[in-house]
């Protein structure tokens, strides 16, 4: 819980700094966050690489690992349908398309917008960012109450990059391998599933 509060504090502080337009110019460099993410992924990769048992576990899981991204897709679809029941003024197709972003907000937003619905593209952007933020803030709670695969499912496509460090921190390097695999599969499938739903 302490980790979540620290993350939330930094997020809120960043919102205030950005709102008051008092950000140092060097922080506005778009590549800074990308390089920071690369460094985090490198460190996580090193810690996974040091654990010789990780690859043995992945081999033992074989088919079970394949079920993780499938379960994430099915769970997201069920959650989207449940949300559609509450939001009756949106077509089910739109709600499913937004959910099918699996947290990959940049790509799903562009696809939906390019397919002629910029408003729905904005909804996709916000909902998938919220999904990522919930994973970043609530991973300790998810692990405690729902198990170590819960943040992998919650993170969706982001489990392979932006939410991977927090997932590894509160689960283990072994679950980091599962998170990377699941995130990679979902990332590859996002453009196909979103386009299929929208057309």
JOZI-V850170 format. One record per residue. N is the residue number from 1. SS is DSSP state (~ for helix, > for strand, _ for the rest). PHI is phi in whole degrees, -180 to 180 (NA if undefined). PSI is psi in whole degrees, 0 to 359 (999 if undefined). Layout:
BEGIN
n->N ss->SS phi->PHI psi->PSI
n->N ss->SS phi->PHI psi->PSI
END
This chain:
BEGIN
n->1 ss->_ phi->NA psi->323
n->2 ss->~ phi->-61 psi->318
n->3 ss->~ phi->-61 psi->320
n->4 ss->~ phi->-64 psi->319
n->5 ss->~ phi->-66 psi->322
n->6 ss->~ phi->-64 psi->315
n->7 ss->~ phi->-61 psi->314
n->8 ss->~ phi->-61 psi->319
n->9 ss->~ phi->-62 psi->315
n->10 ss->~ phi->-65 psi->321
n->11 ss->~ phi->-63 psi->313
n->12 ss->~ phi->-64 psi->318
n->13 ss->~ phi->-61 psi->318
n->14 ss->~ phi->-62 psi->321
n->15 ss->~ phi->-62 psi->316
n->16 ss->~ phi->-66 psi->316
n->17 ss->~ phi->-62 psi->316
n->18 ss->~ phi->-65 psi->321
n->19 ss->~ phi->-66 psi->321
n->20 ss->_ phi->-85 psi->4
n->21 ss->_ phi->56 psi->38
n->22 ss->_ phi->-114 psi->33
n->23 ss->_ phi->-86 psi->130
n->24 ss->_ phi->-59 psi->145
n->25 ss->~ phi->-61 psi->326
n->26 ss->~ phi->-68 psi->338
n->27 ss->~ phi->-78 psi->345
n->28 ss->~ phi->-83 psi->357
n->29 ss->_ phi->-67 psi->119
n->30 ss->~ phi->-59 psi->329
n->31 ss->~ phi->-77 psi->346
n->32 ss->~ phi->-61 psi->311
n->33 ss->~ phi->-66 psi->326
n->34 ss->~ phi->-65 psi->315
n->35 ss->~ phi->-67 psi->324
n->36 ss->~ phi->-63 psi->317
n->37 ss->~ phi->-63 psi->318
n->38 ss->~ phi->-60 psi->318
n->39 ss->~ phi->-64 psi->317
n->40 ss->~ phi->-62 psi->315
n->41 ss->~ phi->-64 psi->323
n->42 ss->~ phi->-63 psi->315
n->43 ss->~ phi->-65 psi->319
n->44 ss->~ phi->-64 psi->317
n->45 ss->~ phi->-60 psi->320
n->46 ss->~ phi->-63 psi->316
n->47 ss->~ phi->-66 psi->324
n->48 ss->~ phi->-68 psi->318
n->49 ss->~ phi->-62 psi->327
n->50 ss->~ phi->-68 psi->334
n->51 ss->_ phi->-87 psi->101
n->52 ss->_ phi->-68 psi->342
n->53 ss->~ phi->-80 psi->343
n->54 ss->~ phi->-58 psi->313
n->55 ss->~ phi->-70 psi->328
n->56 ss->~ phi->-64 psi->319
n->57 ss->~ phi->-65 psi->319
n->58 ss->~ phi->-62 psi->320
n->59 ss->~ phi->-67 psi->323
n->60 ss->~ phi->-68 psi->326
n->61 ss->~ phi->-74 psi->328
n->62 ss->_ phi->17 psi->270
n->63 ss->~ phi->-67 psi->330
n->64 ss->~ phi->-63 psi->323
n->65 ss->~ phi->-64 psi->323
n->66 ss->~ phi->-63 psi->333
n->67 ss->~ phi->-73 psi->338
n->68 ss->~ phi->-62 psi->304
n->69 ss->~ phi->-64 psi->328
n->70 ss->~ phi->-64 psi->316
n->71 ss->~ phi->-63 psi->322
n->72 ss->~ phi->-63 psi->317
n->73 ss->~ phi->-64 psi->315
n->74 ss->~ phi->-66 psi->317
n->75 ss->~ phi->-63 psi->320
n->76 ss->~ phi->-65 psi->320
n->77 ss->~ phi->-64 psi->316
n->78 ss->~ phi->-64 psi->317
n->79 ss->~ phi->-63 psi->321
n->80 ss->~ phi->-66 psi->318
n->81 ss->~ phi->-65 psi->321
n->82 ss->~ phi->-63 psi->320
n->83 ss->~ phi->-66 psi->322
n->84 ss->~ phi->-62 psi->325
n->85 ss->~ phi->-63 psi->331
n->86 ss->~ phi->-88 psi->333
n->87 ss->_ phi->-109 psi->81
n->88 ss->_ phi->-75 psi->346
n->89 ss->_ phi->-90 psi->8
n->90 ss->_ phi->-116 psi->138
n->91 ss->_ phi->-63 psi->147
n->92 ss->~ phi->-59 psi->324
n->93 ss->~ phi->-57 psi->316
n->94 ss->~ phi->-65 psi->317
n->95 ss->~ phi->-65 psi->318
n->96 ss->~ phi->-65 psi->322
n->97 ss->~ phi->-65 psi->319
n->98 ss->~ phi->-63 psi->314
n->99 ss->~ phi->-63 psi->326
n->100 ss->_ phi->-70 psi->358
n->101 ss->_ phi->-69 psi->339
n->102 ss->_ phi->50 psi->33
n->103 ss->_ phi->91 psi->349
n->104 ss->_ phi->-84 psi->74
n->105 ss->~ phi->-67 psi->324
n->106 ss->~ phi->-66 psi->313
n->107 ss->~ phi->-73 psi->313
n->108 ss->~ phi->-63 psi->324
n->109 ss->~ phi->-63 psi->314
n->110 ss->~ phi->-63 psi->316
n->111 ss->~ phi->-62 psi->310
n->112 ss->~ phi->-64 psi->319
n->113 ss->~ phi->-65 psi->316
n->114 ss->~ phi->-67 psi->336
n->115 ss->_ phi->-84 psi->10
n->116 ss->_ phi->100 psi->15
n->117 ss->_ phi->-133 psi->79
n->118 ss->~ phi->-65 psi->330
n->119 ss->~ phi->-68 psi->314
n->120 ss->~ phi->-65 psi->328
n->121 ss->~ phi->-61 psi->320
n->122 ss->~ phi->-66 psi->321
n->123 ss->~ phi->-62 psi->318
n->124 ss->~ phi->-62 psi->318
n->125 ss->~ phi->-58 psi->308
n->126 ss->~ phi->-66 psi->316
n->127 ss->~ phi->-67 psi->323
n->128 ss->~ phi->-77 psi->330
n->129 ss->~ phi->-66 psi->318
n->130 ss->~ phi->-61 psi->320
n->131 ss->~ phi->-60 psi->317
n->132 ss->~ phi->-65 psi->316
n->133 ss->~ phi->-64 psi->318
n->134 ss->~ phi->-60 psi->318
n->135 ss->~ phi->-64 psi->316
n->136 ss->~ phi->-64 psi->321
n->137 ss->~ phi->-86 psi->327
n->138 ss->~ phi->-109 psi->6
n->139 ss->~ phi->-53 psi->315
n->140 ss->~ phi->-59 psi->321
n->141 ss->~ phi->-70 psi->318
n->142 ss->~ phi->-61 psi->317
n->143 ss->~ phi->-64 psi->318
n->144 ss->~ phi->-66 psi->318
n->145 ss->~ phi->-99 psi->336
n->146 ss->~ phi->-124 psi->357
n->147 ss->_ phi->102 psi->171
n->148 ss->_ phi->-75 psi->343
n->149 ss->_ phi->-85 psi->347
n->150 ss->~ phi->-59 psi->312
n->151 ss->~ phi->-68 psi->334
n->152 ss->~ phi->-64 psi->316
n->153 ss->~ phi->-68 psi->317
n->154 ss->~ phi->-64 psi->320
n->155 ss->~ phi->-69 psi->332
n->156 ss->~ phi->60 psi->232
n->157 ss->~ phi->-66 psi->334
n->158 ss->~ phi->-74 psi->352
n->159 ss->~ phi->-64 psi->342
n->160 ss->~ phi->-91 psi->350
n->161 ss->_ phi->-139 psi->275
n->162 ss->_ phi->-67 psi->325
n->163 ss->_ phi->-95 psi->356
n->164 ss->~ phi->-59 psi->314
n->165 ss->~ phi->-58 psi->319
n->166 ss->~ phi->-72 psi->327
n->167 ss->~ phi->-65 psi->314
n->168 ss->~ phi->-64 psi->320
n->169 ss->~ phi->-60 psi->319
n->170 ss->~ phi->-102 psi->359
n->171 ss->_ phi->-119 psi->265
n->172 ss->_ phi->-172 psi->170
n->173 ss->~ phi->-62 psi->330
n->174 ss->~ phi->-65 psi->318
n->175 ss->~ phi->-72 psi->339
n->176 ss->~ phi->-62 psi->322
n->177 ss->~ phi->-64 psi->315
n->178 ss->~ phi->-62 psi->319
n->179 ss->~ phi->-63 psi->316
n->180 ss->~ phi->-63 psi->315
n->181 ss->~ phi->-62 psi->310
n->182 ss->~ phi->-61 psi->314
n->183 ss->~ phi->-61 psi->320
n->184 ss->~ phi->-65 psi->315
n->185 ss->~ phi->-61 psi->314
n->186 ss->~ phi->-66 psi->321
n->187 ss->~ phi->-61 psi->317
n->188 ss->~ phi->-66 psi->323
n->189 ss->~ phi->-82 psi->337
n->190 ss->~ phi->-50 psi->305
n->191 ss->~ phi->-60 psi->325
n->192 ss->~ phi->-72 psi->315
n->193 ss->~ phi->-69 psi->315
n->194 ss->~ phi->-62 psi->315
n->195 ss->~ phi->-64 psi->318
n->196 ss->~ phi->-60 psi->316
n->197 ss->~ phi->-67 psi->320
n->198 ss->~ phi->-76 psi->340
n->199 ss->_ phi->-117 psi->999
END
